[in-house]
Amino acid sequence: MSIVLAFSGGLDTSFCVPYLRETYGEPVYTVTVNTGGLTEAAIAEIEALSQKLGAAGHFTIDGRHDLFRDHLSYLIKGNVLRGGVYPLCVGPERIVQARKVVEVARQLGARAIAHGSTGAGNDQVRFDVALRILADDLEILTPIRELGLSREAATAYLKERGIEVPEKKTAYSINRGLWGTTIGGRETHTTTEPLPDDAYPDTVPPAQAPDTPLELTIAFEQGIPTALDGEAMDPVTLIERLNQLGAAHGVGRGIHVGDTILGIKGRVGFEAPAALILITAHRELEKIVLTRWQRYQKDHLADFYGMLLHEGQYFDPVMRDIEAFLDSSQQTVTGTVRVRLFKGHIDVLGCDSPYSLFNSKIATYGEQNRLWDGRDAQGFTRIYGVQALLAARARQSASSYETNQTAA
């Protein structure tokens, strides 16, 4: 029998390797799922660390395309921004990571799966819920949460076994991914201070960004980004390219305050250039191709979808129902959008689509319209206000009645 550990190479998951091996007397296999943000050098360091810690074997799995197909594509289709600002950088990654870890556990015939989440944050819920649904027959082990271990204690434990833990190079906790990077530190423990410029690892400070703006053209096909400046790209490559371009122009920084799954308030910094560029462009394209009621329903359903995804409820059947609606809504979301990046700002310059409802061949814009004449407009305005008129008259009548009754 064996144990499979979701392994990031950080302090907590590093502690888990020797602890699990010594506590349960079973081989421990580590799995790192790359959901973006890992260079080849970083992957090599993680693999070497796993071996040094005594893992029986290590698996590195590329989960970026799964992340886009199953999650990010719907965040774009829904223009999902939690609290109107945060593009859900982390939550979807945990679903992909849980799935891949379970696949390895099945492959090895493991009896248990472990993760290094603490008892304080959202990730423990995301992992536990996903793992129970995907592998309810396997035991879930969570040493850090069960022991309530401090960083100092974990560091000392590893040093006793000859494993030196590098000093943190920054005072901030950084989680890089394809859809963005989250940043936690002293300032995010309160609601009063912004993060300093040097807390953001990849984006340049907007004030120091180039004085010349950058214009880009993004092509979408049925809601999916397919090309950048006329060059066809798979979505993962396109996102990675936009992250680089946006970071150079100070685009994508923000701080989000919201409700954690456990019910307390949380605050996190983030930088997500590609996510904010794509959602801004996609939202503008939808404005010219969708009806008002499509957009109205999409906004409500997409906000609900984002909340459930963020809170680890991806496997609830309602999520498939909402995805079906989002897919249907994107049938005409095809076209190009021109955006300008300048010192931290994203501006939409224009967009075009063969499905545009903003079409002079259908209607003229200004003082005249081909679809109706003045008499039609006059009749429409009379009918359009009927219910409000009736309500006003009813209130006036009731008020007069009450006045007469009082006088009597």
C-alpha positions as CSV (number, residue, x, y, z in Angstrom):
1,M,0.0,0.0,0.0
2,S,1.1,3.6,-0.6
3,I,0.2,7.2,0.0
4,V,0.0,9.9,-2.8
5,L,0.8,13.4,-1.7
6,A,-0.2,16.6,-3.6
7,F,3.2,18.3,-3.6
8,S,4.1,21.9,-4.2
9,G,7.6,21.8,-2.8
10,G,6.8,24.4,-0.1
11,L,7.4,23.9,3.6
12,D,4.1,22.3,4.5
13,T,4.2,19.6,1.7
14,S,7.9,19.1,2.3
15,F,7.2,18.3,5.9
16,C,4.5,15.8,4.9
17,V,6.8,13.5,2.9
18,P,9.0,12.2,5.8
19,Y,6.2,12.6,8.3
20,L,3.8,10.3,6.3
21,R,6.5,7.8,5.6
22,E,7.6,7.5,9.2
23,T,4.1,7.6,10.7
24,Y,2.4,5.1,8.4
25,G,5.4,3.0,7.3
26,E,4.3,3.2,3.7
27,P,6.0,4.6,0.6
28,V,5.0,8.2,-0.3
29,Y,4.6,9.3,-3.9
30,T,4.6,13.0,-4.7
31,V,2.5,14.7,-7.5
32,T,3.0,18.2,-8.7
33,V,0.4,19.5,-11.1
34,N,1.5,22.5,-13.1
35,T,-1.5,24.8,-13.5
36,G,0.7,27.6,-14.7
37,G,3.5,29.7,-13.3
38,L,6.1,26.9,-13.0
39,T,9.3,27.2,-15.1
40,E,11.3,24.2,-16.2
41,A,13.9,25.2,-13.6
42,A,11.3,25.3,-10.8
43,I,9.9,21.9,-11.9
44,A,13.4,20.4,-11.8
45,E,13.9,21.9,-8.2
46,I,10.7,20.4,-7.0
47,E,11.5,16.9,-8.5
48,A,15.0,17.0,-6.8
49,L,13.5,18.1,-3.5
50,S,11.0,15.2,-3.6
51,Q,13.8,12.7,-4.1
52,K,15.9,14.3,-1.3
53,L,12.9,14.1,1.1
54,G,12.7,10.4,0.5
55,A,9.7,10.1,-1.7
56,A,9.3,6.7,-3.5
57,G,8.6,8.5,-6.7
58,H,7.5,11.8,-8.2
59,F,5.1,12.7,-10.9
60,T,4.9,16.1,-12.7
61,I,1.7,16.6,-14.7
62,D,0.8,19.5,-17.0
63,G,-2.7,20.6,-16.0
64,R,-2.8,23.9,-17.8
65,H,-4.9,22.7,-20.8
66,D,-7.4,20.9,-18.5
67,L,-7.6,24.1,-16.4
68,F,-8.5,26.1,-19.4
69,R,-11.0,23.6,-20.9
70,D,-12.9,22.8,-17.8
71,H,-12.7,26.1,-15.9
72,L,-11.1,29.2,-17.4
73,S,-13.2,28.9,-20.6
74,Y,-16.3,29.3,-18.5
75,L,-14.9,32.1,-16.4
76,I,-14.3,34.0,-19.7
77,K,-17.8,33.1,-21.1
78,G,-19.3,34.3,-17.8
79,N,-17.0,37.4,-17.4
80,V,-16.6,36.1,-13.8
81,L,-15.0,38.5,-11.3
82,R,-15.6,37.8,-7.7
83,G,-16.6,40.9,-5.9
84,G,-16.4,42.6,-9.3
85,V,-12.6,42.6,-9.2
86,Y,-11.0,39.2,-8.5
87,P,-10.7,36.7,-11.4
88,L,-10.6,33.4,-9.3
89,C,-6.9,32.7,-9.7
90,V,-6.7,29.8,-7.2
91,G,-10.0,27.9,-6.8
92,P,-10.1,26.2,-10.2
93,E,-6.5,25.1,-9.9
94,R,-7.3,23.0,-6.8
95,I,-10.0,21.1,-8.7
96,V,-7.5,20.2,-11.5
97,Q,-4.8,19.3,-9.0
98,A,-7.2,17.0,-7.0
99,R,-8.3,15.3,-10.2
100,K,-4.7,14.6,-11.3
101,V,-3.6,13.4,-7.9
102,V,-6.5,10.9,-7.9
103,E,-5.5,9.6,-11.3
104,V,-2.0,8.9,-10.0
105,A,-3.4,7.3,-6.9
106,R,-5.6,5.0,-9.0
107,Q,-2.6,4.2,-11.2
108,L,-0.5,3.2,-8.2
109,G,-3.3,1.4,-6.3
110,A,-2.7,3.8,-3.3
111,R,-4.8,3.5,-0.2
112,A,-4.6,7.2,0.8
113,I,-4.2,10.7,-0.6
114,A,-2.6,13.5,1.4
115,H,-2.5,17.3,1.1
116,G,-0.7,20.0,3.0
117,S,-3.5,22.5,3.6
118,T,-3.8,24.1,7.0
119,G,-7.1,24.3,9.0
120,A,-7.4,28.1,8.4
121,G,-8.0,28.6,4.6
122,N,-10.2,27.8,1.7
123,D,-7.9,25.2,0.1
124,Q,-8.6,22.5,2.7
125,V,-12.3,22.6,1.8
126,R,-11.6,22.6,-1.9
127,F,-9.3,19.6,-1.7
128,D,-11.4,17.6,0.8
129,V,-14.7,18.1,-1.1
130,A,-13.1,17.2,-4.5
131,L,-11.2,14.2,-3.1
132,R,-14.3,12.7,-1.3
133,I,-16.3,13.0,-4.5
134,L,-13.6,11.6,-6.8
135,A,-12.1,9.0,-4.5
136,D,-14.4,8.3,-1.6
137,D,-12.9,4.9,-1.1
138,L,-9.5,6.4,-0.3
139,E,-8.4,7.9,3.1
140,I,-7.6,11.6,3.1
141,L,-4.6,12.5,5.3
142,T,-3.9,16.1,6.3
143,P,-0.9,16.2,8.6
144,I,-0.5,20.0,8.9
145,R,-4.2,20.5,9.7
146,E,-4.3,17.6,12.1
147,L,-1.1,18.6,14.0
148,G,-1.8,22.3,14.0
149,L,1.9,22.7,13.1
150,S,3.7,26.0,13.0
151,R,6.2,26.9,10.4
152,E,8.9,26.9,13.0
153,A,8.0,23.3,14.1
154,A,7.9,22.0,10.6
155,T,11.3,23.6,9.8
156,A,12.8,22.1,12.9
157,Y,11.4,18.7,12.0
158,L,13.0,18.8,8.6
159,K,16.4,20.0,9.9
160,E,16.5,17.1,12.3
161,R,16.4,14.9,9.2
162,G,19.1,16.7,7.4
163,I,16.8,18.8,5.2
164,E,17.7,22.4,5.2
165,V,14.8,24.7,4.5
166,P,15.7,27.9,2.6
167,E,14.9,31.2,4.3
168,K,11.9,32.9,2.7
169,K,13.1,35.3,0.1
170,T,10.1,37.6,0.6
171,A,7.8,38.6,3.4
172,Y,4.9,37.7,1.0
173,S,3.2,34.4,0.2
174,I,3.1,34.0,-3.6
175,N,0.9,31.6,-5.5
176,R,1.5,31.7,-9.3
177,G,-0.9,30.2,-11.8
178,L,-2.0,30.5,-15.4
179,W,-5.0,32.7,-14.5
180,G,-3.0,34.9,-12.1
181,T,-0.9,35.3,-9.0
182,T,-2.2,35.8,-5.5
183,I,-0.2,37.6,-2.9
184,G,-0.6,37.6,0.9
185,G,1.3,39.5,3.5
186,R,1.2,41.9,6.4
187,E,-1.0,44.4,4.6
188,T,-3.6,41.7,3.6
189,H,-4.2,40.9,7.3
190,T,-5.9,44.3,7.6
191,T,-8.2,46.4,5.4
192,T,-6.4,49.7,5.7
193,E,-3.2,49.5,3.7
194,P,-2.4,48.8,0.1
195,L,0.3,46.3,-1.0
196,P,3.6,48.0,-1.8
197,D,4.9,47.9,-5.3
198,D,7.6,45.4,-4.5
199,A,5.0,42.9,-3.2
200,Y,3.9,42.3,-6.8
201,P,6.3,39.8,-8.3
202,D,5.8,40.2,-12.0
203,T,3.9,43.4,-13.0
204,V,5.8,46.6,-13.2
205,P,4.4,49.5,-11.1
206,P,1.9,51.4,-13.4
207,A,3.8,54.7,-13.0
208,Q,7.0,53.0,-14.3
209,A,5.3,51.3,-17.2
210,P,6.2,52.5,-20.8
211,D,5.1,55.9,-21.8
212,T,3.9,54.5,-25.1
213,P,0.7,52.5,-25.0
214,L,0.4,49.0,-26.5
215,E,-2.6,48.2,-28.7
216,L,-3.7,44.6,-29.2
217,T,-6.4,42.8,-31.2
218,I,-7.9,39.7,-29.7
219,A,-10.1,37.3,-31.7
220,F,-12.8,35.2,-30.2
221,E,-14.8,32.3,-31.6
222,Q,-17.9,31.4,-29.7
223,G,-16.5,33.1,-26.6
224,I,-13.1,31.4,-26.7
225,P,-10.0,33.5,-27.4
226,T,-8.3,32.1,-30.5
227,A,-5.8,34.7,-31.9
228,L,-3.7,37.7,-30.8
229,D,-2.9,40.4,-33.4
230,G,-3.9,38.0,-36.2
231,E,-1.7,35.1,-35.0
232,A,-3.7,32.0,-34.2
233,M,-2.8,30.5,-30.8
234,D,-4.1,27.9,-28.5
235,P,-5.8,29.5,-25.4
236,V,-3.0,28.5,-23.0
237,T,-0.3,30.1,-25.1
238,L,-2.4,33.2,-25.7
239,I,-3.0,33.6,-21.9
240,E,0.7,33.2,-21.2
241,R,1.5,35.8,-23.8
242,L,-1.1,38.3,-22.5
243,N,0.3,37.8,-19.0
244,Q,3.8,38.8,-20.2
245,L,2.5,41.8,-22.3
246,G,0.2,43.0,-19.6
247,A,2.8,42.7,-16.8
248,A,5.2,44.9,-18.8
249,H,2.5,47.7,-18.8
250,G,1.5,47.4,-15.2
251,V,-1.9,45.8,-16.0
252,G,-3.7,43.4,-13.7
253,R,-3.0,44.5,-10.2
254,G,-5.7,44.5,-7.6
255,I,-6.8,43.7,-4.0
256,H,-9.9,41.7,-3.2
257,V,-11.9,41.6,0.0
258,G,-14.5,38.9,0.4
259,D,-16.0,36.1,2.3
260,T,-14.0,32.9,2.9
261,I,-15.7,29.5,2.7
262,L,-15.4,29.2,6.5
263,G,-17.3,32.4,7.0
264,I,-14.7,34.9,7.9
265,K,-13.6,37.9,5.8
266,G,-10.4,37.6,3.8
267,R,-8.2,40.0,1.8
268,V,-5.8,39.0,-0.9
269,G,-3.7,40.9,-3.4
270,F,-3.4,39.6,-7.0
271,E,-2.0,40.3,-10.4
272,A,-3.8,38.8,-13.3
273,P,-3.1,40.7,-16.6
274,A,-4.4,38.1,-19.0
275,A,-7.6,37.4,-17.0
276,L,-8.5,41.1,-16.8
277,I,-7.6,41.8,-20.4
278,L,-9.7,38.9,-21.7
279,I,-12.7,39.5,-19.5
280,T,-12.7,43.2,-20.4
281,A,-12.5,42.4,-24.2
282,H,-15.0,39.5,-24.1
283,R,-17.6,41.5,-22.1
284,E,-17.4,44.3,-24.7
285,L,-17.9,41.9,-27.6
286,E,-20.9,40.5,-25.9
287,K,-22.5,43.9,-25.7
288,I,-22.8,44.1,-29.5
289,V,-24.0,40.5,-30.1
290,L,-26.2,39.5,-27.2
291,T,-29.7,40.7,-26.4
292,R,-30.2,42.6,-23.2
293,W,-32.0,39.7,-21.5
294,Q,-29.2,37.2,-22.5
295,R,-26.7,39.5,-20.8
296,Y,-29.0,40.1,-17.8
297,Q,-29.4,36.3,-17.1
298,K,-25.7,35.7,-17.8
299,D,-24.6,38.2,-15.2
300,H,-26.7,36.5,-12.5
301,L,-25.9,33.0,-13.4
302,A,-22.2,33.7,-13.9
303,D,-21.9,35.4,-10.5
304,F,-23.5,32.4,-8.9
305,Y,-21.3,30.0,-10.9
306,G,-18.1,31.9,-9.8
307,M,-19.2,31.8,-6.2
308,L,-19.7,28.0,-6.2
309,L,-16.5,27.4,-8.1
310,H,-14.5,29.6,-5.7
311,E,-16.0,27.7,-2.7
312,G,-15.2,24.2,-3.9
313,Q,-18.7,23.2,-5.2
314,Y,-17.6,22.5,-8.8
315,F,-19.1,19.0,-8.7
316,D,-22.6,20.1,-7.9
317,P,-24.9,19.2,-10.9
318,V,-26.1,22.8,-11.1
319,M,-22.7,23.7,-12.4
320,R,-23.2,21.6,-15.5
321,D,-26.6,23.2,-16.0
322,I,-25.0,26.7,-15.9
323,E,-22.2,25.7,-18.2
324,A,-24.8,24.5,-20.7
325,F,-26.5,27.9,-20.5
326,L,-23.1,29.7,-20.9
327,D,-22.2,27.5,-23.9
328,S,-25.5,28.3,-25.6
329,S,-25.1,32.0,-25.0
330,Q,-21.8,32.1,-26.8
331,Q,-23.0,30.9,-30.2
332,T,-22.7,34.4,-31.6
333,V,-19.8,35.7,-29.5
334,T,-17.4,35.7,-32.4
335,G,-15.4,38.7,-33.5
336,T,-12.4,40.9,-32.8
337,V,-11.8,43.4,-30.0
338,R,-9.1,46.1,-30.0
339,V,-7.7,47.0,-26.5
340,R,-5.1,49.5,-25.4
341,L,-2.8,48.8,-22.4
342,F,-1.3,51.9,-20.8
343,K,0.2,52.4,-17.3
344,G,-2.0,49.9,-15.6
345,H,-5.2,50.6,-17.5
346,I,-7.1,48.5,-20.0
347,D,-9.2,50.4,-22.5
348,V,-11.4,49.0,-25.2
349,L,-10.9,50.9,-28.5
350,G,-13.5,49.0,-30.5
351,C,-14.9,45.7,-31.6
352,D,-16.5,44.0,-34.6
353,S,-18.5,40.9,-35.2
354,P,-20.5,39.4,-38.1
355,Y,-23.3,38.9,-35.5
356,S,-23.3,42.5,-34.3
357,L,-26.8,43.9,-33.5
358,F,-25.2,47.3,-33.9
359,N,-25.7,47.2,-37.6
360,S,-26.6,50.2,-39.9
361,K,-28.1,47.7,-42.5
362,I,-30.7,46.8,-39.9
363,A,-31.2,50.1,-38.2
364,T,-30.0,53.7,-38.6
365,Y,-28.7,55.4,-35.5
366,G,-29.5,58.9,-34.7
367,E,-32.8,60.8,-35.2
368,Q,-34.3,58.2,-37.6
369,N,-34.8,54.5,-37.7
370,R,-35.8,52.2,-40.5
371,L,-37.8,49.8,-38.3
372,W,-40.5,52.2,-37.2
373,D,-42.0,55.7,-37.8
374,G,-43.1,58.5,-35.5
375,R,-46.6,57.1,-35.0
376,D,-45.2,53.7,-34.0
377,A,-42.9,55.4,-31.5
378,Q,-45.8,57.5,-30.1
379,G,-47.9,54.4,-29.5
380,F,-45.1,52.5,-28.0
381,T,-44.3,55.2,-25.5
382,R,-48.0,55.4,-24.5
383,I,-48.2,51.7,-23.9
384,Y,-44.7,51.4,-22.3
385,G,-45.7,53.6,-19.4
386,V,-49.2,52.2,-18.8
387,Q,-48.4,50.1,-15.7
388,A,-46.5,52.9,-14.0
389,L,-49.4,55.2,-14.9
390,L,-52.0,52.9,-13.4
391,A,-49.9,52.5,-10.2
392,A,-49.6,56.3,-9.8
393,R,-53.4,56.8,-10.3
394,A,-54.1,54.0,-7.8
395,R,-51.9,55.6,-5.2
396,Q,-53.5,59.0,-5.8
397,S,-57.0,57.5,-5.4
398,A,-56.1,55.7,-2.2
399,S,-54.5,58.9,-0.8
400,S,-57.7,60.8,-1.6
401,Y,-59.8,58.2,0.1
402,E,-57.7,58.2,3.2
403,T,-57.9,62.0,3.4
404,N,-61.7,62.0,3.1
405,Q,-62.0,59.3,5.7
406,T,-59.9,61.3,8.1
407,A,-61.9,64.4,7.5
408,A,-65.1,62.5,8.1
